[in-house]
């Protein structure tokens, strides 16, 4: 996420942090680098001008020029202003309305609107336990209604049956009546997208808005469109009272122009962001966490939240008890750890959220991908239960059979066993209660890492 922008910003930070003294000349030189980085990220020009003006004004203040560590003071200013630019705080969905509360999704074709409707339904169901009805009014795109129906079935969420022969207004009216009869709390209305903005499209969606009086009108934007996404949002906002934005495909956006521009240009908060293709890949947009990633500081809070939601606690407790009994770490456990990591979004997702990873070279990052771990899992699946429990017995003919059964080479099996051995040694360090206690005591000394009393 925002790899290019992050790389440029971290280069700027490194340069400014190394200066013993901050002067008007080197501040202006630094801000020129910031400007170039933002232009390359396809950030809207008014946003760049505003940001640079504020940074210049605050950087020439006494706090920076006469500070003990002026470089760090400048970085703090950049950090705070980027957060302000994107909205300062996270904006939650407003669901405070008599049921059924309607959420209307608008946007251009190809922005990921239908998938976002399903992701949003899952997100609300898991965070609020409210009953949801998914509705498609897209009678133009072939199989659009069927696509949402399939996604609703996969998520076990109610779907309102509609037909391309109906008008979008008729579908909306019928869906509202259905939701009232069946006591649904929330309706998520997926509207038709277009390849461009036209009067007919705007008139139709205005009719739908008047008919259903949505509590939230969310504009779905493909973040990789950059400035074009912002211009489109402006056009929609002129015709619809938008309440917020969903940024999609953020995981594939190396630039970040839309994320940095939307709030400032439209005045509408980014409420949610799509960070992957899976239906659970929708997150609340926290400006301070995004800025932390851009500046190479990681995003530990989101990582902890994801771990709390997705890590299998029963398996974690089982492994802890196994260690307490003095039993070793085997390949079955190793495979479980790989699965847990994949549940958290894979290696790339983890790396994006860890502090300092942005400073790793591109060659190192490329090696730390999910492909290797997927291969490990396939090879472990090709083993017998006895081999998983007693990996020290895997030699000669057994390696050949495992390699053949998994479609790998013997050197791949050797690599797996080597990595497992390293992991086994590391895990055994935590098997001793005294060592674990000492480690926790050390973590306590890090401000904010553990709450008091832990």
HUVEN-V844741 format. One record per run of one state. SS is the DSSP state (H for helix, E for strand, C for the rest). FROM is the first residue (numbers start at 0). TO is the last residue. If there is no record, write none. Layout:
# HUVEN-V844741
ss=SS from=FROM to=TO
ss=SS from=FROM to=TO
This chain:
# HUVEN-V844741
ss=C from=0 to=1
ss=H from=2 to=16
ss=C from=17 to=22
ss=H from=23 to=39
ss=C from=40 to=43
ss=H from=44 to=58
ss=C from=59 to=60
ss=H from=61 to=64
ss=C from=65 to=68
ss=H from=69 to=84
ss=C from=85 to=99
ss=E from=100 to=105
ss=C from=106 to=111
ss=H from=112 to=127
ss=C from=128 to=130
ss=E from=131 to=135
ss=C from=136 to=142
ss=H from=143 to=154
ss=C from=155 to=156
ss=E from=157 to=158
ss=C from=159 to=166
ss=H from=167 to=180
ss=C from=181 to=184
ss=E from=185 to=189
ss=C from=190 to=197
ss=H from=198 to=211
ss=C from=212 to=214
ss=E from=215 to=221
ss=H from=222 to=224
ss=C from=225 to=225
ss=H from=226 to=238
ss=C from=239 to=242
ss=E from=243 to=247
ss=C from=248 to=248
ss=H from=249 to=251
ss=C from=252 to=255
ss=H from=256 to=265
ss=C from=266 to=268
ss=E from=269 to=273
ss=C from=274 to=280
ss=E from=281 to=283
ss=C from=284 to=285
ss=H from=286 to=293
ss=C from=294 to=298
ss=H from=299 to=309
ss=C from=310 to=311
ss=H from=312 to=323
ss=C from=324 to=329
ss=H from=330 to=342
ss=C from=343 to=344
ss=H from=345 to=352
ss=C from=353 to=355
ss=H from=356 to=358
ss=C from=359 to=360
ss=H from=361 to=366
ss=C from=367 to=368
ss=H from=369 to=380
ss=C from=381 to=383
ss=H from=384 to=388
ss=C from=389 to=389
ss=H from=390 to=392
ss=C from=393 to=394
ss=H from=395 to=405
ss=C from=406 to=408
ss=H from=409 to=427
ss=C from=428 to=431
ss=H from=432 to=443
ss=C from=444 to=453
